[in-house]
Amino acid sequence: MGEQHPLTAQADYCLGRAAFERGDLATARSRFESCLEVREKALGADHPDTERTRVWLERTV
């Protein structure tokens, strides 16, 4: 599958959420950034999953 596969992005999203819940915002941010990059390419900027990732990424600031 590889780093640019949508299932890898889904795993990054889940790991980002887990890191966020633990209070590890640096790790959460990194995971959400990776996820967002793939989702924007694979799904487009306006897809609900892409938007959801962007919202969570903004919460890590």
N, CA, C and O atoms as a GROMACS GRO file, in nm:
protein
  244
    1MET      N    1   0.081  -0.119   0.000
    1MET     CA    2   0.000   0.000   0.000
    1MET      C    3   0.086   0.126   0.000
    1MET      O    4   0.081   0.202  -0.097
    2GLY      N    5   0.162   0.150   0.102
    2GLY     CA    6   0.254   0.262   0.104
    2GLY      C    7   0.201   0.385   0.175
    2GLY      O    8   0.086   0.390   0.218
    3GLU      N    9   0.287   0.484   0.185
    3GLU     CA   10   0.258   0.607   0.260
    3GLU      C   11   0.147   0.690   0.197
    3GLU      O   12   0.080   0.766   0.267
    4GLN      N   13   0.127   0.679   0.068
    4GLN     CA   14   0.028   0.761  -0.001
    4GLN      C   15  -0.105   0.691  -0.023
    4GLN      O   16  -0.189   0.740  -0.098
    5HIS      N   17  -0.125   0.577   0.041
    5HIS     CA   18  -0.250   0.502   0.026
    5HIS      C   19  -0.356   0.556   0.122
    5HIS      O   20  -0.323   0.592   0.235
    6PRO      N   21  -0.482   0.562   0.079
    6PRO     CA   22  -0.588   0.612   0.167
    6PRO      C   23  -0.603   0.536   0.299
    6PRO      O   24  -0.642   0.595   0.399
    7LEU      N   25  -0.574   0.407   0.301
    7LEU     CA   26  -0.582   0.333   0.427
    7LEU      C   27  -0.471   0.373   0.523
    7LEU      O   28  -0.489   0.372   0.645
    8THR      N   29  -0.356   0.409   0.468
    8THR     CA   30  -0.248   0.461   0.552
    8THR      C   31  -0.290   0.595   0.611
    8THR      O   32  -0.263   0.623   0.728
    9ALA      N   33  -0.356   0.677   0.530
    9ALA     CA   34  -0.407   0.805   0.581
    9ALA      C   35  -0.508   0.782   0.693
    9ALA      O   36  -0.507   0.855   0.792
   10GLN      N   37  -0.594   0.682   0.678
   10GLN     CA   38  -0.691   0.652   0.782
   10GLN      C   39  -0.621   0.612   0.912
   10GLN      O   40  -0.662   0.652   1.020
   11ALA      N   41  -0.515   0.532   0.901
   11ALA     CA   42  -0.438   0.492   1.019
   11ALA      C   43  -0.376   0.616   1.084
   11ALA      O   44  -0.378   0.629   1.207
   12ASP      N   45  -0.320   0.706   1.004
   12ASP     CA   46  -0.261   0.829   1.058
   12ASP      C   47  -0.367   0.912   1.130
   12ASP      O   48  -0.340   0.969   1.235
   13TYR      N   49  -0.486   0.918   1.073
   13TYR     CA   50  -0.595   0.993   1.136
   13TYR      C   51  -0.627   0.934   1.273
   13TYR      O   52  -0.639   1.007   1.372
   14CYS      N   53  -0.641   0.802   1.280
   14CYS     CA   54  -0.673   0.736   1.408
   14CYS      C   55  -0.562   0.755   1.510
   14CYS      O   56  -0.589   0.778   1.628
   15LEU      N   57  -0.438   0.745   1.466
   15LEU     CA   58  -0.326   0.766   1.556
   15LEU      C   59  -0.319   0.912   1.601
   15LEU      O   60  -0.283   0.941   1.715
   16GLY      N   61  -0.354   1.003   1.512
   16GLY     CA   62  -0.359   1.144   1.549
   16GLY      C   63  -0.464   1.171   1.655
   16GLY      O   64  -0.439   1.245   1.750
   17ARG      N   65  -0.580   1.110   1.640
   17ARG     CA   66  -0.685   1.127   1.740
   17ARG      C   67  -0.642   1.069   1.874
   17ARG      O   68  -0.666   1.130   1.979
   18ALA      N   69  -0.578   0.952   1.872
   18ALA     CA   70  -0.532   0.891   1.997
   18ALA      C   71  -0.427   0.979   2.064
   18ALA      O   72  -0.431   0.999   2.186
   19ALA      N   73  -0.334   1.031   1.986
   19ALA     CA   74  -0.231   1.119   2.042
   19ALA      C   75  -0.295   1.246   2.099
   19ALA      O   76  -0.255   1.292   2.206
   20PHE      N   77  -0.393   1.301   2.030
   20PHE     CA   78  -0.463   1.420   2.078
   20PHE      C   79  -0.529   1.392   2.213
   20PHE      O   80  -0.519   1.473   2.305
   21GLU      N   81  -0.595   1.278   2.224
   21GLU     CA   82  -0.662   1.242   2.349
   21GLU      C   83  -0.564   1.223   2.464
   21GLU      O   84  -0.598   1.246   2.580
   22ARG      N   85  -0.441   1.181   2.433
   22ARG     CA   86  -0.336   1.165   2.534
   22ARG      C   87  -0.272   1.299   2.570
   22ARG      O   88  -0.197   1.308   2.667
   23GLY      N   89  -0.301   1.402   2.492
   23GLY     CA   90  -0.240   1.532   2.516
   23GLY      C   91  -0.108   1.552   2.444
   23GLY      O   92  -0.038   1.650   2.469
   24ASP      N   93  -0.073   1.461   2.355
   24ASP     CA   94   0.051   1.470   2.278
   24ASP      C   95   0.022   1.542   2.147
   24ASP      O   96   0.005   1.479   2.042
   25LEU      N   97   0.016   1.674   2.154
   25LEU     CA   98  -0.025   1.754   2.040
   25LEU      C   99   0.076   1.753   1.927
   25LEU      O  100   0.039   1.765   1.810
   26ALA      N  101   0.204   1.740   1.959
   26ALA     CA  102   0.307   1.736   1.853
   26ALA      C  103   0.290   1.613   1.766
   26ALA      O  104   0.297   1.622   1.643
   27THR      N  105   0.267   1.498   1.829
   27THR     CA  106   0.247   1.375   1.752
   27THR      C  107   0.115   1.382   1.676
   27THR      O  108   0.108   1.342   1.560
   28ALA      N  109   0.012   1.432   1.741
   28ALA     CA  110  -0.118   1.445   1.675
   28ALA      C  111  -0.105   1.532   1.551
   28ALA      O  112  -0.156   1.498   1.445
   29ARG      N  113  -0.038   1.644   1.565
   29ARG     CA  114  -0.021   1.735   1.451
   29ARG      C  115   0.052   1.667   1.336
   29ARG      O  116   0.010   1.679   1.221
   30SER      N  117   0.158   1.596   1.367
   30SER     CA  118   0.234   1.525   1.264
   30SER      C  119   0.148   1.423   1.190
   30SER      O  120   0.152   1.415   1.068
   31ARG      N  121   0.069   1.346   1.264
   31ARG     CA  122  -0.018   1.245   1.204
   31ARG      C  123  -0.126   1.309   1.118
   31ARG      O  124  -0.156   1.261   1.009
   32PHE      N  125  -0.186   1.417   1.168
   32PHE     CA  126  -0.291   1.484   1.091
   32PHE      C  127  -0.234   1.549   0.965
   32PHE      O  128  -0.299   1.550   0.861
   33GLU      N  129  -0.113   1.603   0.974
   33GLU     CA  130  -0.050   1.661   0.855
   33GLU      C  131  -0.027   1.556   0.747
   33GLU      O  132  -0.055   1.579   0.630
   34SER      N  133   0.022   1.439   0.788
   34SER     CA  134   0.044   1.330   0.693
   34SER      C  135  -0.088   1.285   0.632
   34SER      O  136  -0.098   1.266   0.510
   35CYS      N  137  -0.188   1.269   0.715
   35CYS     CA  138  -0.319   1.228   0.670
   35CYS      C  139  -0.378   1.330   0.572
   35CYS      O  140  -0.431   1.292   0.468
   36LEU      N  141  -0.369   1.456   0.605
   36LEU     CA  142  -0.426   1.561   0.523
   36LEU      C  143  -0.361   1.564   0.384
   36LEU      O  144  -0.430   1.581   0.284
   37GLU      N  145  -0.231   1.548   0.380
   37GLU     CA  146  -0.161   1.548   0.251
   37GLU      C  147  -0.216   1.440   0.158
   37GLU      O  148  -0.244   1.467   0.041
   38VAL      N  149  -0.232   1.320   0.211
   38VAL     CA  150  -0.281   1.210   0.129
   38VAL      C  151  -0.428   1.231   0.092
   38VAL      O  152  -0.467   1.211  -0.023
   39ARG      N  153  -0.507   1.271   0.188
   39ARG     CA  154  -0.650   1.288   0.161
   39ARG      C  155  -0.676   1.399   0.059
   39ARG      O  156  -0.767   1.388  -0.023
   40GLU      N  157  -0.599   1.506   0.065
   40GLU     CA  158  -0.618   1.612  -0.034
   40GLU      C  159  -0.589   1.562  -0.175
   40GLU      O  160  -0.660   1.597  -0.269
   41LYS      N  161  -0.486   1.479  -0.189
   41LYS     CA  162  -0.451   1.424  -0.320
   41LYS      C  163  -0.552   1.318  -0.365
   41LYS      O  164  -0.595   1.317  -0.480
   42ALA      N  165  -0.588   1.230  -0.274
   42ALA     CA  166  -0.673   1.116  -0.311
   42ALA      C  167  -0.821   1.151  -0.317
   42ALA      O  168  -0.893   1.101  -0.403
   43LEU      N  169  -0.867   1.238  -0.227
   43LEU     CA  170  -1.010   1.262  -0.214
   43LEU      C  171  -1.052   1.403  -0.258
   43LEU      O  172  -1.168   1.427  -0.292
   44GLY      N  173  -0.957   1.495  -0.258
   44GLY     CA  174  -0.987   1.634  -0.291
   44GLY      C  175  -1.003   1.718  -0.165
   44GLY      O  176  -1.028   1.667  -0.056
   45ALA      N  177  -0.988   1.847  -0.182
   45ALA     CA  178  -0.989   1.940  -0.069
   45ALA      C  179  -1.125   1.953  -0.003
   45ALA      O  180  -1.133   1.987   0.115
   46ASP      N  181  -1.232   1.927  -0.078
   46ASP     CA  182  -1.367   1.948  -0.024
   46ASP      C  183  -1.434   1.822   0.028
   46ASP      O  184  -1.549   1.827   0.073
   47HIS      N  185  -1.365   1.711   0.022
   47HIS     CA  186  -1.425   1.585   0.072
   47HIS      C  187  -1.444   1.594   0.222
   47HIS      O  188  -1.361   1.652   0.292
   48PRO      N  189  -1.553   1.538   0.275
   48PRO     CA  190  -1.578   1.544   0.420
   48PRO      C  191  -1.464   1.487   0.506
   48PRO      O  192  -1.435   1.542   0.612
   49ASP      N  193  -1.401   1.380   0.462
   49ASP     CA  194  -1.289   1.325   0.539
   49ASP      C  195  -1.170   1.420   0.541
   49ASP      O  196  -1.101   1.432   0.642
   50THR      N  197  -1.146   1.488   0.430
   50THR     CA  198  -1.039   1.586   0.423
   50THR      C  199  -1.070   1.704   0.515
   50THR      O  200  -0.983   1.750   0.589
   51GLU      N  201  -1.192   1.752   0.509
   51GLU     CA  202  -1.234   1.863   0.595
   51GLU      C  203  -1.221   1.826   0.743
   51GLU      O  204  -1.172   1.905   0.823
   52ARG      N  205  -1.264   1.705   0.778
   52ARG     CA  206  -1.257   1.658   0.917
   52ARG      C  207  -1.111   1.655   0.964
   52ARG      O  208  -1.082   1.694   1.077
   53THR      N  209  -1.022   1.610   0.879
   53THR     CA  210  -0.880   1.606   0.915
   53THR      C  211  -0.827   1.748   0.937
   53THR      O  212  -0.751   1.772   1.030
   54ARG      N  213  -0.868   1.840   0.852
   54ARG     CA  214  -0.823   1.978   0.864
   54ARG      C  215  -0.870   2.039   0.997
   54ARG      O  216  -0.796   2.113   1.062
   55VAL      N  217  -0.993   2.009   1.037
   55VAL     CA  218  -1.046   2.060   1.164
   55VAL      C  219  -0.963   2.007   1.281
   55VAL      O  220  -0.928   2.083   1.371
   56TRP      N  221  -0.933   1.878   1.279
   56TRP     CA  222  -0.853   1.822   1.388
   56TRP      C  223  -0.711   1.876   1.388
   56TRP      O  224  -0.653   1.899   1.494
   57LEU      N  225  -0.655   1.898   1.270
   57LEU     CA  226  -0.521   1.956   1.262
   57LEU      C  227  -0.521   2.095   1.326
   57LEU      O  228  -0.428   2.130   1.399
   58GLU      N  229  -0.622   2.174   1.300
   58GLU     CA  230  -0.632   2.308   1.358
   58GLU      C  231  -0.642   2.304   1.510
   58GLU      O  232  -0.600   2.397   1.578
   59ARG      N  233  -0.698   2.198   1.565
   59ARG     CA  234  -0.710   2.184   1.711
   59ARG      C  235  -0.575   2.160   1.778
   59ARG      O  236  -0.563   2.174   1.900
   60THR      N  237  -0.474   2.123   1.702
   60THR     CA  238  -0.343   2.093   1.762
   60THR      C  239  -0.256   2.217   1.775
   60THR      O  240  -0.145   2.209   1.828
   61VAL      N  241  -0.303   2.330   1.727
   61VAL     CA  242  -0.223   2.453   1.731
   61VAL      C  243  -0.228   2.514   1.869
   61VAL      O  244  -0.167   2.618   1.894
   0.00000   0.00000   0.00000
